[in-house]
Amino acid sequence: MIYMDNAATTWPKPKKVIRAVVRCMEEYGGNPGRSGHNMAVKAGQLLLYTREMLCELFRLEDPFQIIFTSNCTDSLNLAIKGSVLPGDHVITTTMEHNSVIRPLMEMKKQGVELTIVKCSSQGLLDPFDIEKAIQSNTKLIVTSHASNVTGTIFPIEAIGRIARNHGIPYLVDAAQTAGVLPINLSDLPVDMMAFPGHKGLLGPQGTGGLYIHPDIQLRSIRQGGTGSQSDSIYQPDFLPDKFETGTMNTPGIAGLGAGVEEIMKEGQSGILAHENRLGKLFLEALSHMKQIKVYGPSDLSKQTGVISINIGDKDSSEVANLLDERYNIAVRGGLHCAPLAHKTIGTFRQGAVRFSYGLFNRLDEVKACIKALEEISRM
């Protein structure tokens, strides 16, 4: 199998990640923070270690600014629904994943105003368009760091400066960038950042996190047991317990910590250089195939490891199925849970065939994909 669906989830997982999950379940699978016995203490230490690894990766000092969640969508729901109330105004863009759009539409039903700023047909965003959309009641700006459809990288530093100048919290969806692009949260004007554990961070599915700037006052949208302040019937008001309700996915978090270790070992600059080599070969070959249309910037400095294409008027899902069944190549066709993004780039009816490569792909696999596309183009 040639796996080109890393934008959905990274595969294969490093052996180190798998071993960390199994070791946790076999040796210290206690419930962190709930008991004083050795297994529970070890589980708690594991959670702290993974927070510290994420802080090292994202250049943070306080590990309790990282909240563990079940995935990036969970993080986005927590951040969005904990930030705004009926009568407030939110700004987002047409390139967002449904993990942003659907929570916002739900809040719109409850009386939140919403402005969706249009991006270019390549998925590019002009930060000035964000500033033009600001109103007196704007309480949140939320954008992707990079599109899951085109890989287009958003100018989050410029957007963040605009948000800070107007005193508006800025939430970034780093689903496609965490672990791949360098992110220095000590310097970036970002107030909250949602990220998955199972994509660029190389961890297991069912893991994710939310960074919360110390100046942000976020409401908790769910309450329950935390293992702390058990004498109180009210949710603790300190981090991370305010948002980490119920039993944690300790084995998954163990794997996430091991995934971050792998990234630190490889070096983000090396990972990015490797992905750029793959992308350069792919885009160069596609530029010579007349029947293939490539979406997005087609500029590796402006996009992540995502290349979406169509072959003439062929249905994207049919092409994806053909790649799977005849060539043993795993890609994703269709709308990629981002209908507004597909309307923006003009592929809402046809969808697109998305190739998303990562750390574990090789040049010969890209060449095999190119050959397969050449053959399908002639069918």
C-alpha positions as CSV (number, residue, x, y, z in Angstrom):
1,M,0.0,0.0,0.0
2,I,1.2,3.5,-0.9
3,Y,-0.4,5.7,1.7
4,M,-1.1,9.2,0.6
5,D,-3.8,10.2,3.1
6,N,-1.7,11.8,5.9
7,A,-3.9,14.9,6.0
8,A,-6.6,12.5,7.5
9,T,-4.2,10.7,9.8
10,T,-0.5,9.8,9.7
11,W,0.3,6.2,8.9
12,P,2.3,4.2,9.7
13,K,2.7,5.1,13.3
14,P,6.3,5.0,14.5
15,K,7.1,1.7,16.4
16,K,8.1,3.9,19.3
17,V,4.6,5.3,19.5
18,I,3.0,1.8,19.4
19,R,5.4,0.6,22.1
20,A,4.6,3.6,24.3
21,V,0.8,2.8,24.1
22,V,1.3,-0.9,24.9
23,R,3.7,-0.2,27.7
24,C,1.2,2.2,29.4
25,M,-1.6,-0.4,29.2
26,E,0.6,-3.2,30.4
27,E,2.7,-1.5,33.1
28,Y,1.0,1.7,34.5
29,G,-2.5,1.9,33.2
30,G,-3.9,3.6,36.4
31,N,-6.2,6.6,36.4
32,P,-4.1,9.7,36.7
33,G,-5.0,12.1,39.6
34,R,-7.6,9.7,41.0
35,S,-5.5,7.6,43.4
36,G,-2.3,7.8,45.3
37,H,-1.0,4.3,44.4
38,N,2.1,3.9,42.2
39,M,0.3,3.2,38.9
40,A,-1.8,6.3,39.2
41,V,1.2,8.4,40.1
42,K,3.1,7.0,37.1
43,A,0.2,7.8,34.8
44,G,0.1,11.4,36.1
45,Q,3.8,11.7,35.5
46,L,3.2,10.5,31.9
47,L,0.6,13.3,31.3
48,L,3.0,15.9,32.7
49,Y,5.9,14.6,30.5
50,T,3.8,14.8,27.3
51,R,2.7,18.3,28.2
52,E,6.3,19.3,28.7
53,M,7.3,17.7,25.3
54,L,4.5,19.7,23.6
55,C,5.8,22.9,25.4
56,E,9.3,22.2,24.0
57,L,7.9,21.7,20.5
58,F,5.6,24.8,20.6
59,R,8.1,27.0,22.6
60,L,6.0,27.4,25.7
61,E,7.1,27.5,29.4
62,D,4.0,26.5,31.3
63,P,2.9,22.9,30.6
64,F,-0.6,23.6,32.0
65,Q,-1.3,25.9,29.1
66,I,-1.8,22.7,27.1
67,I,-5.2,21.0,27.6
68,F,-5.6,17.4,26.5
69,T,-8.7,16.6,24.4
70,S,-9.9,13.7,22.3
71,N,-9.1,15.3,19.0
72,C,-8.8,18.7,17.2
73,T,-12.5,19.0,16.6
74,D,-13.1,18.6,20.4
75,S,-10.5,21.4,21.0
76,L,-12.2,23.7,18.5
77,N,-15.6,23.1,20.0
78,L,-14.2,23.9,23.5
79,A,-12.6,27.1,22.3
80,I,-15.4,28.4,20.1
81,K,-18.3,27.6,22.5
82,G,-16.4,28.7,25.5
83,S,-15.6,32.1,23.9
84,V,-18.9,33.5,22.6
85,L,-22.4,34.2,23.7
86,P,-25.6,35.2,21.8
87,G,-25.1,38.7,20.5
88,D,-21.4,38.3,20.0
89,H,-19.8,38.3,16.5
90,V,-17.2,35.8,15.1
91,I,-15.1,36.1,11.9
92,T,-13.8,33.0,10.0
93,T,-13.0,32.1,6.4
94,T,-14.4,30.1,3.5
95,M,-11.4,27.7,3.6
96,E,-12.3,26.2,7.0
97,H,-13.0,22.6,7.8
98,N,-16.4,21.6,9.1
99,S,-14.8,21.2,12.6
100,V,-14.8,25.0,12.6
101,I,-17.8,25.8,10.5
102,R,-20.3,23.4,12.1
103,P,-19.7,24.6,15.7
104,L,-20.0,28.2,14.4
105,M,-23.3,27.5,12.6
106,E,-24.6,25.9,15.8
107,M,-23.7,29.1,17.7
108,K,-25.3,31.1,15.0
109,K,-28.6,29.3,15.7
110,Q,-28.2,30.5,19.3
111,G,-27.8,34.1,18.3
112,V,-24.1,34.6,17.5
113,E,-23.4,36.7,14.4
114,L,-21.0,35.2,11.9
115,T,-18.9,36.7,9.0
116,I,-17.3,34.2,6.7
117,V,-14.5,36.0,4.8
118,K,-14.0,34.8,1.2
119,C,-10.6,33.5,0.1
120,S,-9.1,33.4,-3.4
121,S,-9.6,30.5,-5.8
122,Q,-6.2,29.2,-4.6
123,G,-7.3,29.3,-1.0
124,L,-5.3,32.4,-0.2
125,L,-6.4,34.9,2.4
126,D,-5.8,38.7,2.6
127,P,-5.5,39.6,6.3
128,F,-6.9,43.0,5.5
129,D,-10.2,41.3,4.7
130,I,-10.3,40.0,8.2
131,E,-9.7,43.5,9.6
132,K,-12.5,44.9,7.4
133,A,-14.9,42.4,8.8
134,I,-14.3,43.5,12.5
135,Q,-17.4,44.9,14.3
136,S,-17.8,46.5,17.7
137,N,-19.1,43.2,19.0
138,T,-16.5,40.9,17.5
139,K,-15.4,38.5,20.2
140,L,-13.4,35.9,18.2
141,I,-11.4,35.4,15.0
142,V,-10.8,31.7,14.0
143,T,-8.9,30.5,11.0
144,S,-6.9,27.4,9.9
145,H,-3.2,27.5,9.9
146,A,-3.3,25.6,6.6
147,S,-6.1,24.2,4.5
148,N,-6.8,20.5,4.5
149,V,-8.0,20.8,0.8
150,T,-5.3,22.8,-0.9
151,G,-2.5,22.9,1.8
152,T,-2.6,26.7,1.5
153,I,-0.8,28.3,4.5
154,F,-2.6,31.2,6.2
155,P,-0.7,34.3,7.4
156,I,-1.5,33.7,11.0
157,E,1.1,36.1,12.4
158,A,-0.5,39.0,10.4
159,I,-4.0,37.9,11.4
160,G,-2.9,37.7,15.0
161,R,-1.4,41.2,15.0
162,I,-4.7,42.5,13.7
163,A,-6.6,40.6,16.4
164,R,-4.3,41.9,19.1
165,N,-4.6,45.5,17.9
166,H,-8.3,45.3,18.2
167,G,-8.3,43.3,21.5
168,I,-10.0,40.2,19.9
169,P,-9.0,36.6,20.8
170,Y,-7.5,34.7,17.9
171,L,-8.0,30.9,17.6
172,V,-5.9,28.9,15.1
173,D,-6.8,25.4,13.8
174,A,-3.4,23.7,13.4
175,A,-4.8,20.4,12.3
176,Q,-2.6,20.3,9.2
177,T,0.5,22.1,10.6
178,A,1.2,21.0,14.2
179,G,4.4,18.9,14.1
180,V,5.3,19.9,10.5
181,L,5.6,23.7,10.5
182,P,7.6,25.4,13.3
183,I,5.1,27.1,15.7
184,N,6.5,29.4,18.4
185,L,3.6,30.2,20.6
186,S,5.8,32.4,22.8
187,D,6.2,34.8,19.9
188,L,3.1,34.4,17.7
189,P,0.1,36.6,18.5
190,V,-2.1,33.5,18.9
191,D,-4.5,33.2,21.9
192,M,-5.7,29.6,21.4
193,M,-4.5,26.8,19.1
194,A,-6.3,23.5,18.5
195,F,-4.3,20.6,17.3
196,P,-4.7,16.8,16.7
197,G,-2.3,14.2,18.1
198,H,-2.7,11.8,15.3
199,K,-1.5,13.8,12.3
200,G,1.7,15.7,12.1
201,L,2.5,14.9,15.8
202,L,2.5,11.1,14.8
203,G,0.5,10.0,17.9
204,P,-2.5,7.7,18.1
205,Q,-6.1,8.6,17.0
206,G,-8.3,9.9,19.9
207,T,-5.7,12.4,21.1
208,G,-5.5,16.2,20.7
209,G,-5.0,19.4,22.6
210,L,-5.8,23.0,23.0
211,Y,-3.3,25.8,23.9
212,I,-4.8,28.6,25.9
213,H,-3.0,31.9,26.5
214,P,-2.9,32.8,30.2
215,D,-4.8,36.1,29.4
216,I,-7.8,34.2,27.9
217,Q,-10.8,33.6,30.1
218,L,-12.5,30.6,28.5
219,R,-15.7,29.1,29.9
220,S,-15.9,25.4,30.5
221,I,-18.5,23.7,28.3
222,R,-18.6,20.5,30.3
223,Q,-18.1,19.6,33.9
224,G,-17.4,16.5,36.0
225,G,-14.8,14.6,37.9
226,T,-11.2,15.8,37.7
227,G,-9.5,14.1,40.7
228,S,-8.9,17.6,42.2
229,Q,-11.0,19.6,44.7
230,S,-13.1,16.5,45.2
231,D,-14.7,18.2,48.3
232,S,-16.4,20.7,46.0
233,I,-19.5,20.2,43.8
234,Y,-18.2,22.9,41.4
235,Q,-15.8,22.5,38.5
236,P,-12.2,23.7,39.4
237,D,-11.3,27.0,37.9
238,F,-7.6,26.4,37.3
239,L,-5.8,24.8,34.4
240,P,-5.7,22.1,33.2
241,D,-8.5,20.7,35.4
242,K,-11.0,23.3,34.4
243,F,-11.2,21.7,31.0
244,E,-10.0,18.1,31.5
245,T,-13.1,16.4,32.8
246,G,-13.4,12.6,33.2
247,T,-10.8,9.9,32.7
248,M,-8.0,10.8,30.3
249,N,-6.9,8.7,27.4
250,T,-3.6,7.9,29.1
251,P,-2.4,5.2,26.7
252,G,-3.1,7.6,23.8
253,I,-1.3,10.5,25.5
254,A,1.7,8.1,26.1
255,G,1.8,7.5,22.4
256,L,1.5,11.2,21.7
257,G,4.5,11.9,23.9
258,A,6.5,9.3,21.9
259,G,5.3,10.9,18.7
260,V,6.6,14.3,19.8
261,E,9.9,12.7,20.8
262,E,10.2,11.3,17.2
263,I,9.6,14.7,15.7
264,M,12.3,16.3,18.0
265,K,14.7,13.5,17.0
266,E,14.0,14.0,13.2
267,G,14.0,17.8,13.5
268,Q,11.2,19.8,12.0
269,S,13.5,21.4,9.5
270,G,14.4,17.9,8.2
271,I,10.8,16.8,8.1
272,L,9.8,19.9,6.1
273,A,12.7,19.6,3.7
274,H,11.8,15.9,3.1
275,E,8.1,16.8,2.4
276,N,9.3,19.7,0.1
277,R,11.4,17.2,-1.9
278,L,8.3,15.0,-2.4
279,G,6.1,18.0,-3.3
280,K,8.6,19.4,-5.8
281,L,8.8,16.1,-7.7
282,F,5.0,15.7,-7.7
283,L,4.1,19.3,-8.8
284,E,6.8,19.3,-11.5
285,A,5.4,16.1,-13.0
286,L,1.8,17.3,-12.8
287,S,2.6,20.5,-14.6
288,H,3.3,18.5,-17.7
289,M,0.0,16.6,-17.6
290,K,-2.5,18.6,-19.6
291,Q,-5.6,16.8,-18.4
292,I,-4.8,17.3,-14.8
293,K,-5.8,20.4,-12.9
294,V,-4.0,21.2,-9.7
295,Y,-5.7,23.3,-7.0
296,G,-4.0,25.6,-4.5
297,P,-0.9,27.8,-4.8
298,S,1.4,25.1,-6.4
299,D,4.2,26.9,-4.4
300,L,5.8,24.9,-1.7
301,S,6.6,27.9,0.3
302,K,2.8,28.7,0.6
303,Q,1.5,25.2,1.2
304,T,1.8,22.1,3.3
305,G,2.1,18.5,2.0
306,V,-1.3,18.5,0.3
307,I,-1.8,18.3,-3.4
308,S,-5.4,18.2,-4.7
309,I,-6.2,17.5,-8.3
310,N,-8.8,16.5,-10.8
311,I,-8.5,14.6,-14.1
312,G,-10.7,16.3,-16.7
313,D,-14.3,15.8,-15.7
314,K,-13.8,12.4,-14.0
315,D,-15.6,12.1,-10.7
316,S,-13.0,12.5,-7.9
317,S,-14.4,9.6,-5.8
318,E,-14.2,7.3,-8.8
319,V,-10.6,8.3,-9.4
320,A,-9.8,7.7,-5.7
321,N,-11.4,4.3,-5.9
322,L,-9.5,3.4,-9.0
323,L,-6.2,4.4,-7.4
324,D,-7.0,2.2,-4.4
325,E,-8.3,-0.9,-6.3
326,R,-6.0,-1.0,-9.3
327,Y,-2.8,0.7,-8.0
328,N,-3.0,0.1,-4.2
329,I,-2.6,3.9,-3.6
330,A,-4.6,5.3,-0.7
331,V,-5.9,8.9,-1.3
332,R,-9.1,10.8,-0.5
333,G,-11.6,11.9,-3.0
334,G,-14.7,14.0,-2.5
335,L,-15.3,17.2,-0.4
336,H,-12.9,16.4,2.5
337,C,-15.4,17.7,5.2
338,A,-14.8,21.2,3.8
339,P,-17.7,22.2,1.5
340,L,-17.1,25.9,1.7
341,A,-13.5,25.4,0.7
342,H,-14.5,23.4,-2.4
343,K,-17.0,26.1,-3.3
344,T,-14.1,28.6,-3.0
345,I,-11.8,26.8,-5.3
346,G,-14.6,25.7,-7.7
347,T,-14.8,22.0,-7.0
348,F,-18.0,21.6,-5.0
349,R,-19.7,19.4,-7.6
350,Q,-16.7,17.3,-8.7
351,G,-14.8,17.3,-5.4
352,A,-11.1,16.7,-5.7
353,V,-8.5,13.9,-5.4
354,R,-6.3,14.7,-2.5
355,F,-2.7,13.3,-2.2
356,S,-1.3,14.2,1.2
357,Y,2.3,13.0,1.8
358,G,4.3,12.9,5.0
359,L,7.4,11.9,6.9
360,F,7.2,8.2,6.0
361,N,6.6,8.6,2.2
362,R,9.4,8.1,-0.3
363,L,10.3,9.5,-3.7
364,D,9.7,6.2,-5.4
365,E,6.1,6.2,-4.0
366,V,5.5,9.7,-5.5
367,K,6.8,8.4,-8.8
368,A,4.4,5.5,-8.6
369,C,1.5,8.0,-8.0
370,I,2.6,10.0,-11.0
371,K,2.7,6.9,-13.2
372,A,-0.8,5.9,-12.1
373,L,-2.2,9.4,-12.8
374,E,-0.6,9.3,-16.3
375,E,-2.3,6.0,-17.0
376,I,-5.7,7.1,-15.6
377,S,-5.5,10.3,-17.7
378,R,-5.4,8.2,-20.8
379,M,-8.4,6.1,-19.9
